[in-house]
Amino acid sequence: MPYDRCRRVLLIAATAAIPALMLPPSARADGDPVSLPPLRLRVSAEDSCAGASDRKAERRPWTHQALQLSRSWELSRGAGVTVAVIDTGVSPRAPALTGRVDTVGAAGEDCVGHGSFVAGLIAGGGEGAVTGVAPAADILAVRGTDTRGQASASLVAEGIETAVDEGADVVYVGQALAGGGKELTAAVARATEEDVLVVAPAVPDVAPESADGRPDTRARDYWPARVPEVVSVVDHGPDGGRPENAPQALLPDLSAPGDAVVGIGPEGSGHFIGSGSSLAAAHVAGAAALIRSYQPGLSAADVARRLTQGAYPDHTPRLDVYSGLSAVLPTGGPAAEPEPRPARVPMAASARTTSRALWIGGGSLAVVLVVGAAMAVVPRGKARRWRPAE
């Protein structure tokens, strides 16, 4: 079966499996659909902080098959790599992350739950149906928002620099900001100098409102994804498409699963469901951790090249985790062309040499003619015993 057709069949099968994934065993028995609680991006002052979900997915999410995780784990599980999560915080109490979360300042408290959710997508482990892309990687929690989930360029820029100082190998940024390009560009430049790969969503999870209150889905630049050294990511669903009201991106580097994504909460073993490019970027950050663990000699630029050149070709290349790990790709820039050798111009022949060549050639021709004539005359003379012809 051709590769693209096979992939399409897998996506269709995965789409059909999503409703069943959201149901507890009792609900699946009688066909009554029960959804998982939704992931929040931020909470208001009146809202309570995120807690444990009382519902649990019992089957593998569609993202597991789409990302070819079982096959990729035969090569790498992300051990020895630290991924910094610059978001709403990451709770060390989440069972799927037990013993693998270091925090900076107050980043160990996650009132919103978004940072813990994406950390689970990146490195969640355990024996359940829902696991992260790199289940053996470590997480460094760095706050990129206030306690209620409101992000700012200064907090994100400071978070990137802090993550670099703390020795992160990959930096995941959960926000797509409309401004702050100067300070975010400087922070990414610092990460690039220290060979740290930065991954960020190309667009926010929810489109901003226009003047008439409707979603403004026009394509525009967002930061830090706008910085060339950042791997910018947009989301897609099980069918490869995006919702009509999703914000549009300007030339993102990659597309990754980001619609109807199942993940963990800040505590407990229950699950939430969410959508958006920030979740797609978490999958790419996990893939980067697998590659850096599998080939630790690669630079951050080499890892980014493997992610993009090993991707499944599409309008926006789709993340292919196994290909990024196993493909034979150049690890550096194009080889330098060899310097041309100096041309050698033959010396002009002298008149004396030319004259000698002509004499030799003429003499050789005369000898050939004499020998040829002799070969024709002598046999005939012998046949007549040298008597003159009648």
C-alpha positions in Angstrom: 0.0 0.0 0.0 1.5 3.5 -0.9 2.7 5.4 2.1 0.3 8.4 1.7 -2.7 6.0 1.4 -1.6 4.0 4.4 -1.2 7.2 6.4 -4.7 8.3 5.4 -6.2 5.0 6.5 -4.5 5.3 9.9 -5.8 8.9 10.4 -9.4 7.8 9.5 -9.1 4.9 12.0 -7.8 7.2 14.6 -10.6 9.7 14.1 -13.2 6.9 14.6 -11.4 6.0 17.9 -11.6 9.4 19.5 -15.2 9.2 20.8 -14.5 5.8 22.4 -11.3 7.2 24.0 -13.2 9.8 25.8 -15.6 7.4 27.5 -15.2 5.6 30.8 -15.8 1.8 30.6 -19.4 2.0 31.9 -20.4 4.7 29.4 -18.9 2.7 26.5 -21.0 -0.2 27.4 -24.4 1.6 27.0 -23.3 4.1 24.3 -23.8 7.2 26.4 -21.1 9.7 25.4 -19.2 11.3 28.3 -16.5 13.8 27.4 -13.3 14.6 29.3 -13.1 18.0 31.1 -11.6 20.7 28.9 -8.2 22.1 29.3 -8.1 25.8 30.3 -5.7 28.4 28.9 -6.1 30.8 31.9 -8.3 31.3 34.8 -10.1 34.4 36.1 -9.8 35.8 39.6 -13.2 34.2 40.4 -12.3 30.8 39.1 -10.8 28.0 41.2 -7.5 26.5 40.3 -7.3 23.3 38.3 -7.4 20.1 40.2 -7.7 16.4 39.5 -10.0 15.1 36.8 -12.4 12.4 37.8 -12.5 10.9 34.3 -9.8 8.8 32.7 -9.0 7.7 29.1 -8.7 4.0 29.0 -7.4 3.7 25.4 -4.5 5.2 23.5 -5.2 8.6 22.0 -5.1 9.0 18.2 -1.9 11.1 18.7 0.0 8.0 19.8 -0.4 6.2 16.5 -0.1 9.4 14.4 3.3 10.1 16.0 4.5 6.5 15.7 5.6 6.5 19.3 5.9 2.8 19.8 8.2 2.5 16.9 10.2 5.6 17.9 10.7 4.3 21.5 12.7 1.3 20.1 15.4 3.9 19.3 15.0 6.5 22.1 12.9 7.5 25.1 14.5 10.8 25.8 16.7 9.8 28.7 19.3 12.3 29.8 17.6 15.3 28.1 16.0 18.2 30.0 13.1 20.0 28.4 12.3 23.4 29.9 8.5 24.2 29.9 7.9 28.0 29.9 4.3 28.2 30.7 1.8 28.4 33.6 4.0 26.1 35.8 4.3 22.4 36.1 3.1 20.4 39.1 5.6 17.9 40.5 2.5 16.1 42.1 1.3 14.8 38.7 1.9 11.0 38.9 3.0 10.8 35.3 5.9 13.2 36.0 6.9 11.9 39.5 10.6 12.4 40.2 11.4 14.1 36.9 10.3 17.7 37.5 12.7 20.5 38.7 11.2 23.9 39.3 12.4 27.5 39.2 10.9 29.8 41.9 7.1 29.4 42.1 6.8 27.4 38.9 6.0 24.2 40.9 2.5 25.6 41.4 0.2 25.3 38.3 -3.2 26.9 39.0 -4.2 26.9 35.3 -3.1 23.3 34.5 -1.9 24.1 31.0 1.8 23.8 31.9 1.3 20.4 33.5 -0.8 19.2 30.6 1.9 20.1 28.0 4.7 18.7 30.2 2.7 15.4 30.2 2.6 15.6 26.4 6.4 16.1 26.3 7.5 13.6 28.9 4.6 11.9 30.7 5.3 8.4 31.7 3.6 5.6 33.7 1.6 2.6 32.8 -1.6 4.2 31.6 -2.9 4.7 28.1 -1.8 8.4 27.9 2.0 9.0 27.8 4.3 11.7 26.5 6.5 11.6 23.4 9.7 11.3 25.5 8.7 9.5 28.7 12.2 9.3 30.1 13.1 13.0 29.7 13.3 15.4 32.6 11.2 18.6 32.9 12.4 22.0 34.1 9.4 24.2 35.1 9.8 27.9 34.4 7.0 30.4 34.8 6.2 32.3 31.6 2.9 33.7 32.8 1.4 35.1 36.0 -0.4 32.7 38.4 -3.6 33.0 36.4 -2.1 32.3 33.0 -1.6 35.8 31.6 1.6 35.8 29.6 3.9 38.7 28.8 7.0 39.1 26.6 9.2 40.0 29.5 8.2 36.9 31.5 8.8 34.6 28.5 12.1 36.2 27.6 13.3 35.9 31.2 12.1 32.3 31.2 14.1 31.4 28.1 17.3 32.9 29.6 16.7 31.2 32.9 16.1 27.8 31.2 19.5 28.3 29.3 21.2 29.1 32.6 19.8 26.0 34.2 21.1 23.7 31.5 18.1 22.9 29.5 18.7 21.1 26.2 15.3 22.0 24.7 13.1 25.0 25.6 9.3 24.8 25.0 7.4 28.1 25.0 3.7 27.7 25.5 2.7 31.2 24.3 2.4 33.0 21.0 2.6 36.8 21.7 1.7 39.6 19.4 4.5 41.9 20.6 7.8 41.9 22.4 9.9 40.9 19.4 13.1 42.7 20.4 13.5 41.1 23.8 12.3 37.7 22.7 14.7 37.8 19.8 17.6 38.6 22.2 16.5 35.7 24.5 16.4 33.2 21.6 19.8 34.5 20.4 21.2 33.6 23.8 19.7 30.1 23.6 21.2 29.7 20.1 24.7 30.7 21.3 24.4 28.0 24.0 23.2 25.3 21.6 19.7 25.1 23.0 16.7 24.4 20.7 13.6 26.6 21.2 10.2 25.3 20.1 7.1 27.5 20.1 3.5 27.6 18.7 3.2 29.6 15.5 -0.2 31.0 16.6 -2.2 31.3 19.8 -4.7 28.5 20.6 -7.6 30.9 20.3 -7.8 33.6 17.6 -8.0 37.2 19.0 -11.2 39.0 18.7 -11.7 41.6 15.9 -13.5 44.9 16.4 -16.9 43.3 15.9 -16.2 40.7 18.5 -15.7 37.9 16.0 -12.5 35.7 15.8 -9.8 37.4 13.8 -8.1 34.5 12.0 -5.9 36.6 9.7 -2.3 35.3 9.3 0.2 37.4 11.2 3.5 37.1 13.0 3.7 36.0 16.6 6.6 35.8 19.0 8.9 34.0 19.7 7.9 31.7 16.8 8.7 34.6 14.4 12.5 34.3 15.2 14.1 32.2 12.5 16.0 30.0 14.9 12.8 28.9 16.7 11.0 25.8 15.4 7.5 27.2 14.9 4.6 24.8 15.0 0.9 24.8 14.0 -1.7 22.2 14.9 -3.7 19.7 12.9 -6.4 17.2 13.7 -6.9 13.5 13.0 -7.9 14.3 9.4 -4.9 16.5 8.8 -7.0 19.7 8.8 -7.6 22.6 11.1 -10.9 24.2 12.4 -12.2 27.0 10.3 -12.1 29.5 13.2 -8.4 28.6 14.1 -5.9 31.5 13.7 -3.8 31.3 10.6 0.0 31.1 10.6 2.6 32.6 8.4 4.9 29.9 7.0 5.2 27.7 10.1 8.1 25.2 10.1 6.0 22.1 11.2 2.5 20.8 11.7 1.8 18.4 14.6 -1.2 16.8 16.3 -3.0 19.5 18.3 -6.7 18.8 18.0 -8.6 16.6 20.5 -5.5 16.0 22.4 -5.7 14.0 25.7 -3.4 14.8 28.6 -2.8 14.9 32.3 -3.8 17.4 35.0 -1.7 19.0 37.8 -2.6 16.1 40.1 -4.4 12.8 40.1 -4.4 10.2 37.4 -7.4 11.6 35.5 -7.3 13.3 32.1 -8.3 16.5 30.3 -8.8 17.2 26.6 -7.7 20.3 24.7 -6.8 21.7 21.3 -4.4 24.3 19.9 -1.0 24.9 18.5 0.6 25.1 21.9 -0.2 21.4 22.3 1.2 20.6 18.8 4.4 22.4 19.8 4.7 20.2 22.9 4.8 17.1 20.7 7.6 18.7 18.6 9.5 19.5 21.8 9.2 15.9 22.9 10.4 14.7 19.5 13.4 17.0 19.8 14.2 15.4 23.2 14.2 12.0 21.6 16.6 13.1 18.9 19.0 14.8 21.4 19.0 11.7 23.5 19.5 9.3 20.6 22.3 11.4 18.9 23.8 13.6 21.7 26.5 14.9 19.3 24.0 16.8 17.2 23.8 20.5 17.6 20.5 22.3 18.1 20.5 23.4 14.5 21.0 19.8 13.4 18.1 18.6 15.5 15.9 21.3 14.0 17.0 20.2 10.5 16.1 16.6 11.3 12.6 17.6 12.5 11.9 19.7 9.4 13.6 17.7 6.7 12.4 14.4 8.1 8.8 15.6 8.2 6.0 14.2 6.1 5.7 16.4 3.0 2.5 18.5 3.0 1.5 22.2 2.6 3.0 22.5 6.1 5.4 19.6 6.7 3.9 17.2 9.3 6.0 16.0 12.2 7.3 12.5 11.7 9.0 11.4 14.9 10.5 8.1 13.6 11.8 9.7 10.4 13.5 12.5 12.4 15.3 9.8 14.5 16.2 7.4 11.8 16.6 9.3 8.5 20.1 9.7 7.1 20.4 13.4 6.7 23.5 15.7 6.5 24.4 17.0 9.9 25.9 20.3 8.7 25.7 22.7 5.8 26.6 22.0 2.2 30.2 20.8 1.6 32.6 23.4 0.3 33.4 23.1 -3.4 37.0 22.1 -4.1 39.2 24.9 -5.4 39.8 24.7 -9.1 43.3 23.6 -10.2 45.4 26.1 -12.1 45.0 25.7 -15.9 48.1 24.5 -17.8 48.6 26.1 -21.3 50.9 24.0 -23.6 53.9 25.8 -25.0 53.8 26.7 -28.7 55.8 24.3 -31.0 58.9 25.9 -32.5 59.4 26.1 -36.4 62.4 23.7 -36.1 60.3 21.1 -34.3 57.5 21.4 -36.9 60.0 21.0 -39.9 61.5 17.9 -38.3 58.0 16.4 -37.8 57.2 17.0 -41.5 60.4 15.4 -42.7 59.8 12.4 -40.5 56.2 12.1 -41.7 57.2 12.4 -45.4 60.0 9.8 -45.1 57.7 7.4 -43.4 55.1 7.8 -46.2 57.8 7.2 -48.9 58.9 4.0 -47.2 55.3 2.8 -47.0 54.8 3.4 -50.7 58.0 1.6 -51.7 57.2 -1.4 -49.6 53.7 -1.5 -51.0 54.9 -1.4 -54.6 57.5 -4.1 -53.9 54.8 -6.3 -52.4 52.8 -5.9 -55.7 55.7 -6.3 -58.2 57.9 -9.0 -56.8 55.3 -11.8 -56.8 54.4 -11.1 -60.4 58.1 -11.0 -61.5 58.7 -14.4 -59.9 55.6 -15.9 -61.5 57.1 -14.9 -65.0 60.6 -15.8 -64.0 61.4 -12.2 -64.5 60.7 -12.3 -68.3 59.2 -9.2 -69.9 55.4 -9.3 -70.4 54.0 -10.4 -73.8 
